[in-house]
């Protein structure tokens, strides 16, 4: 089996709007704290360009950059509440888990 290349992420307009909203809120939180992009990037251990990409809502920015930025801005405690309730799966016990269907090669279907 050959190596697979990363595919560009295709987002719906609703997903793009949600990303833009989050990116805008991150930028506003930074500005309210009177921090430059450079200062946040330095504290996060990333380049200013990577941080600018986060504020621009680019889908190539890693989840770890988002989490680190939220910690720097004082919002780390809010992450736990994002999916705290799940109306679709509310009747499914978390401890039970779900078995993945195996593929022909014995690997989970991701």
VENMO-V67099 format. One record per residue. RES is the residue in one letter. OMEGA is omega in degrees with one decimal (999 if undefined). BURIAL is b if it has 24 or more other C-alpha atoms within 12 Angstrom, else e. Layout:
((RES & OMEGA & BURIAL) (RES & OMEGA & BURIAL))
//
This chain:
((X & -178.6 & e) (X & 177.7 & e) (X & 177.1 & e) (X & 177.8 & e) (X & 177.9 & e) (X & 177.3 & e) (X & 176.8 & e) (X & -179.4 & e) (X & 176.6 & e) (X & -178.6 & e) (X & 174.9 & e) (X & 179.4 & e) (X & 177.8 & e) (X & 177.9 & e) (X & 177.4 & e) (X & 178.8 & e) (X & 178.8 & e) (X & 177.8 & e) (X & 179.0 & b) (X & 178.2 & e) (X & 178.7 & e) (X & 179.7 & e) (X & 178.6 & b) (X & 178.8 & e) (X & 176.0 & e) (X & 179.2 & b) (X & -179.7 & b) (X & 178.7 & e) (X & 177.9 & b) (X & -178.4 & b) (X & 177.6 & e) (X & 178.9 & e) (X & 179.5 & e) (X & 178.2 & e) (X & 174.5 & e) (X & 173.7 & e) (X & -179.4 & b) (X & -178.5 & e) (X & 179.5 & e) (X & 179.1 & b) (X & 179.7 & b) (X & 178.8 & e) (X & -179.9 & e) (X & -178.0 & e) (X & -179.8 & e) (X & 177.2 & b) (X & 176.4 & e) (X & 178.7 & e) (X & 178.0 & e) (X & 178.5 & b) (X & 178.1 & b) (X & 177.2 & b) (X & 176.8 & b) (X & 179.7 & b) (X & 177.7 & b) (X & 178.9 & b) (X & -179.5 & b) (X & -176.5 & b) (X & -179.4 & b) (X & -179.7 & e) (X & -175.4 & b) (X & 176.8 & e) (X & -179.9 & e) (X & 176.4 & e) (X & 177.9 & b) (X & -178.4 & b) (X & 179.0 & e) (X & 179.0 & b) (X & 178.8 & b) (X & 176.8 & b) (X & -179.6 & e) (X & -178.0 & b) (X & 176.8 & b) (X & -177.6 & e) (X & -176.7 & e) (X & -178.3 & e) (X & 179.9 & e) (X & -177.3 & e) (X & -179.0 & e) (X & -178.3 & e) (X & -175.2 & e) (X & -178.9 & e) (X & -177.1 & e) (X & 176.2 & e) (X & -178.4 & e) (X & -176.2 & e) (X & 179.7 & e) (X & -176.7 & e) (X & -173.9 & e) (X & -178.5 & e) (X & -179.4 & e) (X & 179.5 & e) (X & -178.9 & e) (X & -176.9 & e) (X & -177.7 & e) (X & -179.5 & e) (X & -178.5 & e) (X & 176.3 & e) (X & 175.4 & e) (X & 175.1 & e) (X & -179.7 & e) (X & 175.7 & e) (X & 179.9 & e) (X & -176.6 & e) (X & 179.1 & e) (X & 178.3 & e) (X & 177.2 & e) (X & 178.3 & e) (X & -177.6 & e) (X & 999 & e))
//
